[in-house]
Amino acid sequence: MRKVAIVLFLITLPGIFLVRLGNDVSAFHRPHPLMIKGEQALMEATGISAAGFTLTRASDLESALEAEEAKGVEGLSAIVPSLKRQRENFELAADFAGVSPDWSRFDPVTPDNIPFPVSAMSAVVGDEIILLAPGGTDFKPQQALTDIFDSLARETYVLLAVSLAVMLCVLALVGSLGLLLPVFMAVASTLGVLGYFGLPVTFFQLLVFFVVVGLGMDYAIFHRAGKADRVVLASFLTSLVGLGMLACTSFQVTRSMGIAFALGLSFAYFYSKYVVPAK
């Protein structure tokens, strides 16, 4: 079986070169078709795309409304015009009627007298007022979230590499460096299979490898002792069922984690049993 394990490793290893990293949040969850159809109908009716937003910053709300009106976007200023715009409109209405503006009858619209939560389209950040209007490229939520997950993934790469390096040093000091071999093989084979099937490796799957490394090391240690095969098998099967069942969920993130768990734990158990020689 040792030769079978080595052959299996060599077969899966080239798949690493096919691995692609991907943290596009649009692929993390697929909404119900009816919801997608409704969003498309709303965007077609309003002519506004939810892909991006226009940000308007100012020191106070009045200045922000005036700046947003100057940009010509349909944001909060379309619901609550600036006082400057309302005065201009009042003068235009009076001029159209052929009378002088009666400012005693001027009743401006303010955020306090509309049945609409202004906070839904504005935010206070420090000393600034920020207005958020649909359409534009100032802020793209999908891209912003993708960038965040990319950053988290880069940090996870480093932490995973540091963890393996520390384990390598510790095992080298105690003369048990061979225990790390099945762990490396399990991680490589898991990545290889994901690469063969064209499944992108996301930040969430990188977290799975911490569990695979930890349990794989336990499997290797106990198999090396050669006295607890049934116990290790029971531990592997319970972990496989408990974590691998995530692959059966409909949510893309947990499903991808379940696939990585099932592959990683299976490879870790198999390699630790047949690659690590028992004492």
Secondary structure, 3 states (H helix, E strand, C coil): CHHHHHHHHHHHHHHHHHCCECCCHHHCCCCCHHHHHHHHHHHHHHCCCCCCEEEEEECCHHHHHHHHHHHCCCCHHHCCCCHHHHHHHHHHHHHHHCCCCCHHHCCCCCHHHCCCCHHHCEEEECCEEEEEEECCCCECHHHHHHHHHHHHHHHHHHHHHHHHHHHHHHHHHCCCHHHHHHHHHHHHHHHHHHHHCCCCECHHHHHHHHHHHHHHHHHHHHHHHCCCHHHHHHHHHHHHHHHHHHHHCCCHHHHHHHHHHHHHHHHHHHHHHHCCCCC
